[in-house]
Amino acid sequence: MDYTAQSHSTVLIVDDTPENIQILIGLLSADYRVKAANNGKKALEIAASTPPPDLILLDVMMPEMDGFEVCQKLKDNPDTAKIPVIFITAKTEIADEKQGFELGAVDYIAKPFSPPIVKTRVRSQLALYEQSKHLEELVKQRTREIEETRLSIIQRLGRAAEYKDNETGMHVIRMACYTKLLAEKISEDSEWVELLYNAAPMHDIGKIGIPDNILCKPGKLDKDEWQVMMTHAAIGGEILGQDNSPLLKLAVEVAINHHEKYNGQGYPNGLAGESIPLSARIVAIADVFDALTSERPYKKAWAIEDAVNLIKEESGKHFDPDLVPLFLECMPEILKIKTLYGDKGN
């Protein structure tokens, strides 16, 4: 049953006695949208519908499923747990009230009904509920703002690390996009894919700790210089540090391991095969492909065909052989991204 008034708030009345339902409808329908159920099963169905009620007036003494059981089921369901419940009952024992409050009820209204009490308590609990929802939304909004700010800082740090040897900083944007394309091929976990997309730009943050004369040298590095350059993976892990954020944890994983090779010939720890985190195996392909096809102070950009051939040749050696064909399947999208986020002057 559904009784509609101009108010946006909906009150669900649950009582197995039709006379009680009619009395409450008469008291509330002028001010609120009112729905009614004459048993617990129907009440749970209405409560779980969209949109859910804003308040439930719940009779305690009902056959088959009493009010206490209905309340328990409401509170056990995440979709209905926050709906305030007011018990309506002729039972006035303290033990009964205690049980109701322990189950999560916000108030009791005794039978026979007093119209002023019903109206006042319904109005008060709806006001509290609306205030609670408003505060919850403010918290969510503020949390989103904090997350967006942190993400922006992380992305900017990634670009800052790249700025020394690629002044546009577009490499980190492109390789992050390539990373996402490949991650989507192998995982249905959209949350993890998004985390990796946002962590990928931090892969070379350790370059901040590499001297300019090595990082920007217009030529091949000698043995000693290469030893210094290889420390950037460990430095990246130290810069990002130990943090409980899932994003930063993944960024550390990528920063430390993205130069490991599938055959165990990489650095810093000589990991091999699937002992290399999946995140780093994905980033390794995206990073190398973009590095090859981009101009640097020490080299010209490779042709796409040559870069693709190298990726194929390194399958099972540098790169995970299961990931290489999936990466190549993404090539049409990769080339669009490369054009969209091209370096200035290239």
C-alpha positions as a Markdown table, in Angstrom:
| # | Residue | x | y | z |
|---|---|---|---|---|
| 1 | Met | 0.0 | 0.0 | 0.0 |
| 2 | Asp | 1.2 | 3.5 | -0.9 |
| 3 | Tyr | -0.2 | 6.8 | 0.4 |
| 4 | Thr | 1.4 | 9.9 | -1.1 |
| 5 | Ala | 1.7 | 13.4 | 0.3 |
| 6 | Gln | 3.8 | 16.4 | -0.8 |
| 7 | Ser | 6.7 | 15.6 | 1.5 |
| 8 | His | 9.8 | 13.9 | 0.1 |
| 9 | Ser | 10.2 | 11.7 | 3.1 |
| 10 | Thr | 8.7 | 8.2 | 3.1 |
| 11 | Val | 7.5 | 6.4 | 6.2 |
| 12 | Leu | 6.9 | 2.6 | 6.1 |
| 13 | Ile | 4.3 | 1.3 | 8.6 |
| 14 | Val | 4.6 | -2.4 | 9.5 |
| 15 | Asp | 1.7 | -3.9 | 11.5 |
| 16 | Asp | -0.4 | -7.0 | 11.2 |
| 17 | Thr | -3.5 | -5.1 | 12.5 |
| 18 | Pro | -5.3 | -3.1 | 9.7 |
| 19 | Glu | -6.9 | -0.7 | 12.3 |
| 20 | Asn | -3.4 | 0.3 | 13.5 |
| 21 | Ile | -2.2 | 0.9 | 10.0 |
| 22 | Gln | -5.2 | 3.1 | 9.2 |
| 23 | Ile | -4.7 | 5.1 | 12.4 |
| 24 | Leu | -1.1 | 5.8 | 11.5 |
| 25 | Ile | -1.9 | 6.6 | 7.9 |
| 26 | Gly | -4.4 | 9.1 | 9.1 |
| 27 | Leu | -1.8 | 10.8 | 11.4 |
| 28 | Leu | 1.0 | 10.9 | 8.8 |
| 29 | Ser | -0.3 | 10.9 | 5.3 |
| 30 | Ala | -0.9 | 14.6 | 5.2 |
| 31 | Asp | 2.8 | 15.3 | 5.8 |
| 32 | Tyr | 4.7 | 12.3 | 4.4 |
| 33 | Arg | 4.6 | 9.7 | 1.7 |
| 34 | Val | 3.4 | 6.6 | 3.6 |
| 35 | Lys | 3.8 | 2.9 | 2.7 |
| 36 | Ala | 2.4 | 0.0 | 4.6 |
| 37 | Ala | 3.0 | -3.7 | 5.1 |
| 38 | Asn | 1.1 | -6.2 | 7.2 |
| 39 | Asn | 3.9 | -8.7 | 7.7 |
| 40 | Gly | 7.6 | -8.9 | 8.1 |
| 41 | Lys | 8.4 | -10.4 | 4.8 |
| 42 | Lys | 6.6 | -7.7 | 2.8 |
| 43 | Ala | 8.3 | -5.0 | 5.0 |
| 44 | Leu | 11.7 | -6.3 | 4.1 |
| 45 | Glu | 10.8 | -6.3 | 0.4 |
| 46 | Ile | 9.6 | -2.6 | 0.6 |
| 47 | Ala | 12.6 | -1.6 | 2.7 |
| 48 | Ala | 15.0 | -3.0 | 0.1 |
| 49 | Ser | 13.3 | -1.3 | -2.8 |
| 50 | Thr | 14.4 | 1.8 | -4.6 |
| 51 | Pro | 14.1 | 4.4 | -3.2 |
| 52 | Pro | 14.0 | 2.9 | 0.3 |
| 53 | Pro | 11.9 | 4.4 | 3.1 |
| 54 | Asp | 13.4 | 7.1 | 5.3 |
| 55 | Leu | 11.8 | 5.8 | 8.5 |
| 56 | Ile | 10.1 | 2.5 | 9.6 |
| 57 | Leu | 7.4 | 2.2 | 12.2 |
| 58 | Leu | 7.6 | -1.4 | 13.2 |
| 59 | Asp | 5.2 | -3.4 | 15.2 |
| 60 | Val | 6.8 | -5.9 | 17.6 |
| 61 | Met | 4.1 | -8.5 | 18.0 |
| 62 | Met | 3.5 | -10.0 | 14.6 |
| 63 | Pro | 3.0 | -13.7 | 13.6 |
| 64 | Glu | 5.6 | -15.7 | 11.7 |
| 65 | Met | 8.3 | -13.0 | 11.9 |
| 66 | Asp | 8.1 | -10.6 | 14.8 |
| 67 | Gly | 9.4 | -7.0 | 14.8 |
| 68 | Phe | 12.6 | -7.9 | 16.6 |
| 69 | Glu | 13.5 | -10.4 | 13.8 |
| 70 | Val | 12.5 | -7.9 | 11.1 |
| 71 | Cys | 14.7 | -5.3 | 12.7 |
| 72 | Gln | 17.7 | -7.7 | 12.9 |
| 73 | Lys | 17.4 | -8.5 | 9.2 |
| 74 | Leu | 17.1 | -4.8 | 8.4 |
| 75 | Lys | 20.3 | -4.1 | 10.3 |
| 76 | Asp | 22.1 | -7.1 | 8.8 |
| 77 | Asn | 21.5 | -5.8 | 5.3 |
| 78 | Pro | 23.9 | -3.0 | 4.3 |
| 79 | Asp | 21.3 | -1.5 | 2.0 |
| 80 | Thr | 18.8 | -1.0 | 4.8 |
| 81 | Ala | 21.0 | -0.9 | 7.9 |
| 82 | Lys | 20.9 | 2.9 | 8.3 |
| 83 | Ile | 17.1 | 3.3 | 8.0 |
| 84 | Pro | 15.9 | 4.4 | 11.4 |
| 85 | Val | 13.4 | 2.1 | 13.1 |
| 86 | Ile | 10.8 | 3.1 | 15.7 |
| 87 | Phe | 9.1 | 0.2 | 17.4 |
| 88 | Ile | 5.3 | 0.5 | 17.9 |
| 89 | Thr | 4.1 | -1.8 | 20.6 |
| 90 | Ala | 1.9 | -2.5 | 23.6 |
| 91 | Lys | 4.8 | -4.2 | 25.3 |
| 92 | Thr | 6.2 | -1.8 | 27.8 |
| 93 | Glu | 8.6 | -4.0 | 29.8 |
| 94 | Ile | 12.1 | -2.6 | 30.2 |
| 95 | Ala | 13.6 | -5.8 | 28.9 |
| 96 | Asp | 11.6 | -5.5 | 25.7 |
| 97 | Glu | 12.8 | -1.9 | 25.2 |
| 98 | Lys | 16.4 | -2.9 | 25.9 |
| 99 | Gln | 16.2 | -5.7 | 23.3 |
| 100 | Gly | 14.9 | -3.3 | 20.7 |
| 101 | Phe | 17.5 | -0.7 | 21.3 |
| 102 | Glu | 20.2 | -3.3 | 21.2 |
| 103 | Leu | 19.0 | -4.4 | 17.8 |
| 104 | Gly | 19.4 | -0.8 | 16.6 |
| 105 | Ala | 15.9 | 0.8 | 17.1 |
| 106 | Val | 16.0 | 4.6 | 17.6 |
| 107 | Asp | 12.8 | 4.9 | 19.6 |
| 108 | Tyr | 9.6 | 3.3 | 20.9 |
| 109 | Ile | 6.0 | 4.5 | 20.6 |
| 110 | Ala | 3.5 | 2.8 | 22.9 |
| 111 | Lys | 0.0 | 1.7 | 22.0 |
| 112 | Pro | -2.6 | 3.0 | 22.1 |
| 113 | Phe | -1.2 | 5.8 | 20.0 |
| 114 | Ser | -1.0 | 9.4 | 21.1 |
| 115 | Pro | -1.2 | 11.6 | 18.0 |
| 116 | Pro | 1.1 | 14.3 | 19.2 |
| 117 | Ile | 3.7 | 11.8 | 20.3 |
| 118 | Val | 3.6 | 9.9 | 17.0 |
| 119 | Lys | 3.9 | 13.1 | 14.9 |
| 120 | Thr | 6.7 | 14.6 | 17.1 |
| 121 | Arg | 8.8 | 11.5 | 17.2 |
| 122 | Val | 8.4 | 10.8 | 13.5 |
| 123 | Arg | 9.3 | 14.4 | 12.7 |
| 124 | Ser | 12.3 | 14.3 | 15.1 |
| 125 | Gln | 13.8 | 11.0 | 13.8 |
| 126 | Leu | 13.3 | 12.1 | 10.2 |
| 127 | Ala | 15.1 | 15.3 | 10.9 |
| 128 | Leu | 18.0 | 13.4 | 12.5 |
| 129 | Tyr | 18.2 | 11.0 | 9.6 |
| 130 | Glu | 18.3 | 13.8 | 7.1 |
| 131 | Gln | 21.0 | 15.5 | 9.1 |
| 132 | Ser | 22.9 | 12.3 | 9.3 |
| 133 | Lys | 22.7 | 11.7 | 5.5 |
| 134 | His | 23.8 | 15.3 | 4.9 |
| 135 | Leu | 26.8 | 14.9 | 7.1 |
| 136 | Glu | 27.7 | 11.6 | 5.5 |
| 137 | Glu | 27.6 | 13.2 | 2.1 |
| 138 | Leu | 29.8 | 16.0 | 3.2 |
| 139 | Val | 32.3 | 13.5 | 4.6 |
| 140 | Lys | 32.3 | 11.6 | 1.3 |
| 141 | Gln | 32.7 | 14.8 | -0.7 |
| 142 | Arg | 35.7 | 15.9 | 1.5 |
| 143 | Thr | 37.2 | 12.4 | 1.2 |
| 144 | Arg | 36.9 | 12.6 | -2.6 |
| 145 | Glu | 38.6 | 16.0 | -2.5 |
| 146 | Ile | 41.5 | 14.6 | -0.4 |
| 147 | Glu | 41.9 | 11.6 | -2.7 |
| 148 | Glu | 41.9 | 13.8 | -5.8 |
| 149 | Thr | 44.4 | 16.1 | -4.3 |
| 150 | Arg | 46.7 | 13.2 | -3.3 |
| 151 | Leu | 46.4 | 11.7 | -6.7 |
| 152 | Ser | 47.2 | 15.1 | -8.3 |
| 153 | Ile | 50.3 | 15.4 | -6.2 |
| 154 | Ile | 51.4 | 11.9 | -7.1 |
| 155 | Gln | 50.9 | 12.5 | -10.8 |
| 156 | Arg | 52.9 | 15.8 | -10.6 |
| 157 | Leu | 55.7 | 14.1 | -8.8 |
| 158 | Gly | 55.9 | 11.5 | -11.5 |
| 159 | Arg | 56.1 | 14.2 | -14.1 |
| 160 | Ala | 58.7 | 16.0 | -12.1 |
| 161 | Ala | 60.9 | 12.9 | -12.0 |
| 162 | Glu | 60.6 | 12.6 | -15.8 |
| 163 | Tyr | 61.2 | 16.3 | -16.4 |
| 164 | Lys | 65.0 | 16.1 | -16.3 |
| 165 | Asp | 65.4 | 14.0 | -19.4 |
| 166 | Asn | 62.0 | 14.7 | -21.0 |
| 167 | Glu | 60.9 | 18.3 | -20.5 |
| 168 | Thr | 57.3 | 17.8 | -21.5 |
| 169 | Gly | 56.8 | 15.0 | -19.0 |
| 170 | Met | 54.5 | 13.3 | -21.4 |
| 171 | His | 56.2 | 9.9 | -21.1 |
| 172 | Val | 54.6 | 9.2 | -17.8 |
| 173 | Ile | 51.1 | 10.1 | -19.2 |
| 174 | Arg | 51.5 | 7.8 | -22.2 |
| 175 | Met | 53.0 | 4.9 | -20.4 |
| 176 | Ala | 50.3 | 5.1 | -17.8 |
| 177 | Cys | 47.7 | 4.9 | -20.5 |
| 178 | Tyr | 49.4 | 2.0 | -22.1 |
| 179 | Thr | 49.6 | 0.3 | -18.7 |
| 180 | Lys | 45.9 | 0.7 | -18.2 |
| 181 | Leu | 45.1 | -0.8 | -21.7 |
| 182 | Leu | 47.1 | -3.9 | -20.9 |
| 183 | Ala | 45.9 | -4.2 | -17.3 |
| 184 | Glu | 42.3 | -4.2 | -18.6 |
| 185 | Lys | 43.1 | -7.1 | -20.9 |
| 186 | Ile | 44.1 | -9.4 | -18.0 |
| 187 | Ser | 42.0 | -8.2 | -15.0 |
| 188 | Glu | 38.3 | -7.6 | -14.4 |
| 189 | Asp | 39.1 | -5.8 | -11.1 |
| 190 | Ser | 38.5 | -2.3 | -12.3 |
| 191 | Glu | 39.6 | -0.9 | -8.9 |
| 192 | Trp | 43.0 | -2.5 | -9.2 |
| 193 | Val | 43.3 | -1.4 | -12.9 |
| 194 | Glu | 42.6 | 2.2 | -11.8 |
| 195 | Leu | 45.1 | 2.0 | -9.0 |
| 196 | Leu | 47.8 | 0.7 | -11.4 |
| 197 | Tyr | 47.0 | 3.4 | -13.9 |
| 198 | Asn | 47.5 | 6.0 | -11.2 |
| 199 | Ala | 50.6 | 4.3 | -9.7 |
| 200 | Ala | 52.4 | 3.8 | -13.0 |
| 201 | Pro | 53.6 | 7.5 | -13.3 |
| 202 | Met | 55.6 | 7.0 | -10.2 |
| 203 | His | 57.8 | 4.2 | -11.7 |
| 204 | Asp | 60.8 | 6.4 | -12.2 |
| 205 | Ile | 60.4 | 8.7 | -9.2 |
| 206 | Gly | 63.9 | 7.5 | -8.0 |
| 207 | Lys | 65.5 | 9.4 | -10.9 |
| 208 | Ile | 65.2 | 12.4 | -8.6 |
| 209 | Gly | 68.2 | 10.9 | -6.8 |
| 210 | Ile | 70.4 | 10.4 | -9.9 |
| 211 | Pro | 72.9 | 13.2 | -10.7 |
| 212 | Asp | 72.2 | 15.2 | -13.8 |
| 213 | Asn | 75.5 | 14.4 | -15.4 |
| 214 | Ile | 74.4 | 10.8 | -15.6 |
| 215 | Leu | 70.7 | 11.1 | -16.1 |
| 216 | Cys | 71.1 | 13.6 | -19.0 |
| 217 | Lys | 74.4 | 12.4 | -20.5 |
| 218 | Pro | 74.1 | 12.6 | -24.3 |
| 219 | Gly | 75.5 | 9.1 | -24.9 |
| 220 | Lys | 76.0 | 5.7 | -23.5 |
| 221 | Leu | 76.7 | 5.4 | -19.8 |
| 222 | Asp | 80.0 | 3.7 | -18.7 |
| 223 | Lys | 80.0 | 0.8 | -16.2 |
| 224 | Asp | 80.3 | 3.0 | -13.1 |
| 225 | Glu | 77.6 | 5.4 | -14.4 |
| 226 | Trp | 75.3 | 2.6 | -15.1 |
| 227 | Gln | 75.7 | 1.2 | -11.6 |
| 228 | Val | 74.6 | 4.6 | -10.3 |
| 229 | Met | 71.6 | 4.8 | -12.7 |
| 230 | Met | 70.4 | 1.4 | -11.6 |
| 231 | Thr | 70.0 | 2.6 | -8.0 |
| 232 | His | 67.0 | 4.7 | -9.1 |
| 233 | Ala | 64.7 | 1.7 | -8.6 |
| 234 | Ala | 65.6 | 1.3 | -4.9 |
| 235 | Ile | 65.7 | 5.1 | -4.4 |
| 236 | Gly | 62.1 | 5.2 | -5.8 |
| 237 | Gly | 61.0 | 2.7 | -3.1 |
| 238 | Glu | 62.7 | 4.8 | -0.4 |
| 239 | Ile | 61.1 | 8.0 | -1.6 |
| 240 | Leu | 57.6 | 6.6 | -1.7 |
| 241 | Gly | 58.3 | 4.9 | 1.7 |
| 242 | Gln | 56.0 | 2.7 | 3.8 |
| 243 | Asp | 52.4 | 3.9 | 3.5 |
| 244 | Asn | 49.1 | 2.2 | 4.1 |
| 245 | Ser | 47.5 | 3.7 | 1.0 |
| 246 | Pro | 46.7 | 1.0 | -1.6 |
| 247 | Leu | 47.8 | 3.5 | -4.3 |
| 248 | Leu | 51.2 | 4.2 | -2.7 |
| 249 | Lys | 51.8 | 0.5 | -1.9 |
| 250 | Leu | 51.3 | -0.3 | -5.5 |
| 251 | Ala | 53.5 | 2.6 | -6.6 |
| 252 | Val | 56.3 | 1.3 | -4.4 |
| 253 | Glu | 55.9 | -2.2 | -6.0 |
| 254 | Val | 56.1 | -0.7 | -9.4 |
| 255 | Ala | 59.0 | 1.7 | -8.7 |
| 256 | Ile | 61.2 | -1.1 | -7.2 |
| 257 | Asn | 60.4 | -3.9 | -9.7 |
| 258 | His | 59.8 | -2.3 | -13.1 |
| 259 | His | 63.3 | -3.1 | -14.3 |
| 260 | Glu | 63.2 | -6.7 | -13.3 |
| 261 | Lys | 63.3 | -9.1 | -16.3 |
| 262 | Tyr | 61.3 | -12.2 | -16.9 |
| 263 | Asn | 64.5 | -14.3 | -17.3 |
| 264 | Gly | 66.0 | -13.0 | -14.0 |
| 265 | Gln | 68.6 | -10.8 | -15.7 |
| 266 | Gly | 67.0 | -7.5 | -14.5 |
| 267 | Tyr | 67.6 | -5.3 | -11.4 |
| 268 | Pro | 67.6 | -4.5 | -8.5 |
| 269 | Asn | 66.9 | -8.0 | -7.1 |
| 270 | Gly | 67.2 | -10.3 | -10.1 |
| 271 | Leu | 63.6 | -11.6 | -9.8 |
| 272 | Ala | 62.4 | -13.9 | -12.5 |
| 273 | Gly | 59.0 | -15.0 | -13.9 |
| 274 | Glu | 56.0 | -14.6 | -11.8 |
| 275 | Ser | 58.0 | -13.7 | -8.8 |
| 276 | Ile | 58.0 | -10.3 | -10.4 |
| 277 | Pro | 54.8 | -8.6 | -9.3 |
| 278 | Leu | 52.2 | -8.5 | -12.1 |
| 279 | Ser | 52.0 | -4.7 | -11.8 |
| 280 | Ala | 55.7 | -4.4 | -12.6 |
| 281 | Arg | 55.6 | -6.9 | -15.5 |
| 282 | Ile | 52.8 | -4.8 | -17.1 |
| 283 | Val | 54.6 | -1.5 | -16.5 |
| 284 | Ala | 57.8 | -2.8 | -17.9 |
| 285 | Ile | 56.3 | -3.4 | -21.3 |
| 286 | Ala | 54.5 | 0.0 | -21.4 |
| 287 | Asp | 57.6 | 1.8 | -20.2 |
| 288 | Val | 60.1 | 0.3 | -22.6 |
| 289 | Phe | 57.8 | 0.7 | -25.6 |
| 290 | Asp | 57.3 | 4.4 | -24.9 |
| 291 | Ala | 61.0 | 4.9 | -24.1 |
| 292 | Leu | 62.0 | 3.3 | -27.4 |
| 293 | Thr | 59.6 | 5.4 | -29.5 |
| 294 | Ser | 60.4 | 8.7 | -27.8 |
| 295 | Glu | 63.4 | 11.0 | -28.4 |
| 296 | Arg | 65.9 | 11.5 | -25.5 |
| 297 | Pro | 69.1 | 13.6 | -25.1 |
| 298 | Tyr | 71.0 | 10.4 | -25.7 |
| 299 | Lys | 69.0 | 8.8 | -28.6 |
| 300 | Lys | 66.6 | 9.3 | -31.4 |
| 301 | Ala | 63.1 | 7.9 | -31.4 |
| 302 | Trp | 62.7 | 4.4 | -32.8 |
| 303 | Ala | 60.2 | 3.6 | -35.5 |
| 304 | Ile | 57.1 | 1.9 | -34.2 |
| 305 | Glu | 57.8 | -1.2 | -36.3 |
| 306 | Asp | 61.3 | -1.5 | -34.8 |
| 307 | Ala | 60.0 | -1.1 | -31.3 |
| 308 | Val | 57.3 | -3.7 | -31.8 |
| 309 | Asn | 59.9 | -6.2 | -33.2 |
| 310 | Leu | 62.0 | -5.7 | -30.1 |
| 311 | Ile | 59.1 | -6.3 | -27.8 |
| 312 | Lys | 58.4 | -9.5 | -29.7 |
| 313 | Glu | 62.1 | -10.6 | -29.5 |
| 314 | Glu | 62.2 | -9.9 | -25.8 |
| 315 | Ser | 59.1 | -12.0 | -25.0 |
| 316 | Gly | 60.1 | -14.6 | -22.4 |
| 317 | Lys | 63.4 | -12.8 | -21.9 |
| 318 | His | 62.8 | -9.2 | -20.7 |
| 319 | Phe | 59.0 | -9.4 | -20.8 |
| 320 | Asp | 56.3 | -11.8 | -19.6 |
| 321 | Pro | 55.5 | -13.9 | -22.7 |
| 322 | Asp | 51.8 | -14.0 | -21.8 |
| 323 | Leu | 51.6 | -10.2 | -21.7 |
| 324 | Val | 53.4 | -9.4 | -24.9 |
| 325 | Pro | 50.6 | -10.6 | -27.4 |
| 326 | Leu | 48.0 | -8.8 | -25.3 |
| 327 | Phe | 50.0 | -5.6 | -25.4 |
| 328 | Leu | 50.4 | -5.9 | -29.2 |
| 329 | Glu | 46.6 | -6.3 | -29.5 |
| 330 | Cys | 46.3 | -2.9 | -27.9 |
| 331 | Met | 48.5 | -1.3 | -30.6 |
| 332 | Pro | 45.7 | 0.7 | -32.4 |
| 333 | Glu | 44.7 | 2.3 | -29.1 |
| 334 | Ile | 48.4 | 2.8 | -28.2 |
| 335 | Leu | 49.1 | 4.7 | -31.4 |
| 336 | Lys | 46.2 | 7.0 | -30.8 |
| 337 | Ile | 47.4 | 7.7 | -27.3 |
| 338 | Lys | 50.9 | 8.4 | -28.6 |
| 339 | Thr | 49.6 | 10.9 | -31.1 |
| 340 | Leu | 47.3 | 12.6 | -28.5 |
| 341 | Tyr | 50.0 | 13.0 | -25.9 |
| 342 | Gly | 53.0 | 13.5 | -28.2 |
| 343 | Asp | 56.1 | 15.4 | -27.0 |
| 344 | Lys | 56.5 | 19.0 | -28.1 |
| 345 | Gly | 58.5 | 19.2 | -31.2 |
| 346 | Asn | 58.2 | 15.5 | -32.1 |
